[in-house]
Amino acid sequence: MFISQKISGILGLIILLFLVSVENGFSFSIARVPETLGKPEPTYPDYFKASVFVKMSAREFGAVTGRKLNIFEKIYFKIVQHEVKRKARKNPDMLVTDYLQENGKFKLSLLWFVIAAFIGPFGVLLAYTSPHRKQDLITRKDKITSAWLGFLLFALWFGWLFVF
């Protein structure tokens, strides 16, 4: 009987230590290394290849993505398809993900936005004619788009002055 009390006391102490350690946030875990870690390159479905993507219709692309495209998405899909087709001529093994990484998202250039907002159409012309270096963080397209947005602000600002 004395031994069972001793075991239950030790067991109670272990449970108490476990509860205290969990309450304070101390814990440990065991992680397994996935089997796919050693693979050098993931396999992509066929629709990731540019040659297959270019030949898809908007309805087929909608079936792949799992939702129906609206009219604006269909127009944008055709524009992207045309651009991917043009880039795939240079690199036939290109994936659509490579195209997306290359083009990225629009980044507003505050400098060109302010220039065009203050000097209007001359700022847009300056954006078109200024040289562009490959090491610049902002692409030429983003620079010109930012200038056009600045010109829009310029037109609204001067339009408001002349209306009132």
C-alpha positions in Angstrom: 0.0 0.0 0.0 2.8 2.4 0.7 4.4 1.7 -2.7 1.1 2.5 -4.5 0.9 5.8 -2.6 4.5 6.6 -3.7 3.7 5.7 -7.3 0.5 7.8 -7.3 2.5 10.7 -5.7 5.1 10.5 -8.5 2.5 10.2 -11.1 0.6 13.1 -9.6 3.8 15.2 -9.6 4.5 14.3 -13.3 0.9 15.3 -14.2 1.2 18.6 -12.2 4.5 19.4 -13.9 3.0 18.7 -17.3 0.0 20.9 -16.6 2.2 23.7 -15.3 4.5 23.5 -18.3 1.6 23.6 -20.7 0.0 26.6 -19.0 3.2 28.6 -19.3 3.5 27.8 -22.9 6.5 25.4 -22.7 6.1 22.5 -25.0 8.0 20.4 -27.5 7.1 18.7 -30.8 8.5 16.2 -33.2 8.5 17.1 -36.9 8.9 14.6 -39.7 10.8 15.6 -42.8 8.4 15.2 -45.8 9.4 12.8 -48.5 9.1 15.5 -51.2 11.9 17.5 -49.7 14.5 15.7 -51.7 12.9 16.3 -55.1 14.7 19.0 -57.1 11.8 20.4 -59.0 8.0 20.1 -58.5 5.8 18.7 -61.2 3.3 21.1 -62.7 0.0 20.2 -64.4 -0.1 20.7 -68.1 -2.1 24.0 -67.9 0.9 25.6 -66.3 2.9 25.2 -69.5 2.7 28.3 -71.7 2.1 26.2 -74.9 -1.0 24.7 -73.3 -2.2 27.9 -71.7 -2.1 29.8 -75.0 -4.4 27.2 -76.7 -7.0 27.2 -73.8 -10.4 28.9 -74.2 -11.8 31.1 -71.5 -14.4 28.4 -70.7 -11.6 25.7 -70.3 -9.6 28.1 -68.1 -12.8 28.7 -66.0 -13.1 24.9 -65.6 -9.5 24.6 -64.4 -9.9 27.4 -61.9 -13.3 26.2 -60.7 -15.3 29.3 -61.4 -16.9 31.0 -64.4 -15.1 34.1 -65.7 -17.0 37.4 -66.2 -16.7 39.5 -69.3 -13.8 41.6 -67.9 -11.9 38.6 -66.8 -12.4 37.0 -70.2 -10.9 40.1 -71.9 -8.0 40.2 -69.5 -7.5 36.4 -70.1 -7.2 37.0 -73.8 -4.7 39.9 -73.3 -2.5 37.8 -71.0 -2.7 34.9 -73.4 -1.4 37.1 -76.2 1.5 38.3 -74.0 2.4 34.8 -72.9 2.3 33.7 -76.5 4.7 36.4 -77.5 7.1 35.5 -74.6 6.8 31.8 -75.3 8.3 32.3 -78.7 11.6 33.1 -77.1 11.4 30.4 -74.4 9.2 27.4 -75.5 9.6 25.6 -72.1 8.3 28.6 -70.2 5.6 28.2 -67.5 2.8 30.7 -66.8 4.2 31.2 -63.3 7.5 32.4 -64.9 5.5 35.0 -66.8 3.7 36.1 -63.7 7.0 36.4 -61.7 8.5 38.4 -64.5 5.7 40.9 -64.9 4.6 41.2 -61.2 2.1 43.7 -59.9 1.9 47.5 -60.5 4.1 49.6 -58.3 3.3 53.3 -58.1 6.3 55.5 -58.7 5.7 58.5 -56.4 8.3 60.6 -58.2 6.6 60.3 -61.7 3.2 60.7 -60.1 4.2 64.0 -58.5 6.0 65.3 -61.6 3.0 64.7 -63.8 0.6 66.1 -61.2 2.5 69.4 -61.1 3.5 69.9 -64.8 0.7 67.9 -66.4 1.2 66.6 -70.0 4.8 67.6 -70.0 5.4 65.1 -67.1 3.8 62.3 -69.2 6.0 63.2 -72.2 9.0 63.3 -69.9 8.1 59.8 -68.6 7.9 58.5 -72.1 11.2 60.0 -73.2 13.4 59.5 -70.1 15.9 56.6 -70.3 15.3 53.4 -68.4 18.0 51.2 -66.9 17.5 47.5 -66.3 18.7 47.8 -62.7 15.9 50.2 -61.8 13.4 48.9 -59.3 10.4 50.4 -61.2 9.7 49.2 -64.7 9.2 51.6 -67.6 5.5 50.6 -67.8 5.0 51.4 -64.1 6.7 54.7 -64.6 4.5 55.7 -67.5 1.3 54.5 -65.7 2.3 56.5 -62.6 2.7 59.6 -64.8 -0.7 59.1 -66.4 -2.3 58.8 -63.0 -0.5 62.0 -62.0 -1.8 63.7 -65.1 -5.3 62.6 -64.2 -4.9 64.4 -60.9 -3.5 67.4 -62.7 -6.6 67.5 -65.0 -9.0 67.1 -62.1 -7.2 69.9 -60.2 -7.1 72.4 -63.1 -10.6 71.4 -64.2 -11.9 72.2 -60.8 -10.2 75.6 -60.8 -11.8 76.5 -64.2 -15.3 75.2 -63.3 -15.5 77.2 -60.0 
